[in-house]
Amino acid sequence: MTSSGQYVTEQELSDLAEQLGQCLVAKDLKLATAESCTGGWIAKIITDIPGSSAWFTGSVVCYSNELKQRLLGVKADTLIEFGAVSSDTVHEMSDGLFAYTDADVAVSVSGIAGPDGGSANKPVGLVCFSWSKRDESIVLRSYNFEGNRESIRKQAIEQALNGLLTLLDCDG
């Protein structure tokens, strides 16, 4: 477990990614990610690890709603009704990963990292996650992180990795 706070370090994220890789290898599973507010940073942390191609199929960085629809099959109606930062949207992002990759496990992330873009209903720091196993289970959660843009993004990456470890029962 890492710092679980505003001041997550790159080393803590790397350590989590290495632990996740060992878990995925032990379970003979492959991971894909769909990232919006993290901008590919989860994939970067993972691909910094030598040999990660054995367990990481890739990432779709879909910052715009148009790409969420075109690359991952997120429905326009979902984006209109619930917005890009919603459990419904990240759920559909994960479904898209399973439709277009051979991944066994997926994490999808969409949020408001700031400093602008927040509202009363969706403040800066709100990040929605979907963790799922193909045809098995899906966990949807939202968190409100504090700090500046970089801090919010690092906390989101930490939560994404920790959520995968929990989903795979490898967090101990």
Sequence and secondary structure as in RCSB ss.txt:
>XXXX:A:sequence
MTSSGQYVTEQELSDLAEQLGQCLVAKDLKLATAESCTGGWIAKIITDIPGSSAWFTGSVVCYSNELKQRLLGVK
ADTLIEFGAVSSDTVHEMSDGLFAYTDADVAVSVSGIAGPDGGSANKPVGLVCFSWSKRDESIVLRSYNFEGNRE
SIRKQAIEQALNGLLTLLDCDG
>XXXX:A:secstr
    SS   HHHHHHHHHHHHHHHHHTT  EEEEESTTTTHHHHHHHTSTTGGGTEEEEEE  SHHHHHHHH   
HHHHHHH SSSHHHHHHHHHHHHHHS  SEEEEEEE  SSS   SSS TTEEEEEEEETTTEEEEEEEE  SSHH
HHHHHHHHHHHHHHHHHTT   
